[in-house]
Amino acid sequence: MRMDQPSQRTRILAVSFSSRGFGYAVIEGGSALVDFGKKRIEGDKNMGSLAGVEKIIHRNQPDLLVLQDVNHAKGTRRVPRIKMLHKKVIALAKERHIRVVKIAGRDLRSRLLGDEEGTKQEMAELLAKQFSNELASRLPPKRTAWMNADPRMDIFDAVGLAVAAHDDGAAMKLNG
């Protein structure tokens, strides 16, 4: 879903990869969610995801790309495929002269919730309130132990990364 709003503010693209594909979010100025969604990838997931991210970069022309830190963060349990995909996306961003910021999952929850042990559901609920017009109707139901993660959670993970990067001042460092 794309919502065009011309602006001179820093544009942040955040991407969250999963076994199904990826979620993405583009924000400007920390308060304008200008594009977001999820892409389900069939076949070669890395190739399809890389092509999808490239299209989103072309469409949105971000100044900053935010990813979850999957290589160095304590407690990270990402599969090697996702780790390799991250490396390819970072290389793509560098080719396009886009700055990259990586945020660990614990840091993300700490920044947004004030509690590194907070849950993804709590984070999604907070973001659905902050961007109620765009996200409230997409908020997944609370997950029980026997349920798989809802694919919509990828969107909330990406929005959280974008908001955290903005709130951390990563966007301000680009402008300053």
N, C-alpha and C positions, 0 to 999 in steps of 0.2 A: 504494500500500500504506500503510495507516494503522495506527499502533500507539499507542493511547491510553495516556498516562501523565500523570496530573494533576500539576501542578507550579506553583510560584509563580515559577519562573525565567523569564528573558527567552526569548521564542519568536522564532526567526529563520526567515523564509522567504526562500529564494534561488531565483531563476528564471534559466534559461539558454535563450535562444531560438535556434532554428536554422531552416534552410529547411524542415524537416519539421514543426515544431511547437515544443515546449519540454519541458525537463526541470525538475523542481522538487524541493526538499528543505526540510524543516522540522526544525530542531534546537532543543533546549532545553539550556541549560547547557554547551554545547560537546561533550557526550558522549552525548546521547540523540537518536537519529534517530527522530523520531516520525511522519513522513510523508514519502514520496518517490514519484517515478514520472516517467513521460514521457507526454506527450499528443501524438498525431499529429493534425494539423489539416488538414481537407479544405476546399476552397472558399476563402472570404475568410480568409486566414491571420491577419491582424491582428485582425479581429473575433472569430474563433474563439479565438485565443490570449488576447485580453483577457477574453472571457467565461470561459475556463478558469481564468485567474489569479484572476478575481473569485470564482469558486466555491471555489478553494483558500484564498483570504483569508477568506471567510465560514466555511469549515469549521475553519480552524486559528487564526484570530484572532491573527495575528503582531503583535509589537511593532516589528519591524524587517524591512524588505524589502531584499534585496541583489541587485544586478544587475551585470553586467559593464559597465565604462565603455566605451561604444561611440562617444562623441562627442568626447572630449578626450584619450583615451589615445594615446600615440605608437605608430604602427604599426597602428592599428586599421583593419580592412578590412571592416567590416560594411556590408551593402547598405542603401540608404536606407529600405527597408521595415522593417527591423529597428530602425533608428534612430528611425523614427516610432513604432513599437510601444513602444519604451522610453519615449518621451515620454508616451504614453497610459497606460502602466502606472504611471509616476511620478505622473501626475495622479490616477489612481485611488487610489493609496496616500495621497496628500495628502488626498483627500476623506475617507478612512477614518482620518485622523490617525495614519498609520503612517510612521515615520521611514524614509528611503531612504538607502542607502549604495551607492556605485558603486566597483568595484575593477577596475583595468586588468588585462588578461591577464598581462602581465609581472610586475606586483605579486603577482598570485595565485600564479604559479609560484615567485616568489622567497619568498613567505611560507610556502608549503607544502613546497617542495623545497629552499629555500636557493639556488636557481639560476634566474634569470629566463629562461634558455635551456632549461630542462627541458621535457619533452614532456607532452602530455596523458595519454599512456599511463602514464608514470611517476607522474603525479598520481593517476590512477585506481587504479593498483596500491597506492599508499600509502593511499588512502581505503578500498580493499577490505580492507586489513589492519586499519585503525582501526575500521571498522564491519563486521567479518567476518560476523556473523550476518545482517546485512541486505543487504550488497553483494557479498560474495565470489562468489556464484553468478551475479551479473549482470556481472561483469568481462568486457568485450569482449576478443577475441583481439588480439594486437599487429597493427597495421595495416601493410600493405605499400604501396608507392608507388602501385600500381594499384587499390587498394581505396578505396571511399568510406568516410567515417567511419561507424562503427557507431552507430545511433540511441540505444543505451544510454549512449553517452558523454555525452549531454545530462544524464543523472542525475548522473554523476560531476562534471561541470562545476558543476552546482547545489550539490552537497554541498561541493565545494571552496570555492565562494563563501561558503557559510554558515559553514564552519569558519574560513576566513580572517577573516571579519568578527568572529566571536566571539574568535578569538585576537588580533585587532588591538585588542580592547577596545571595539568599537562597542556590544556588548551591555552591557558594564559601565557605559558612559556613560549608558545609559538608566536603570539601576538606581540610579546614584549621584547 
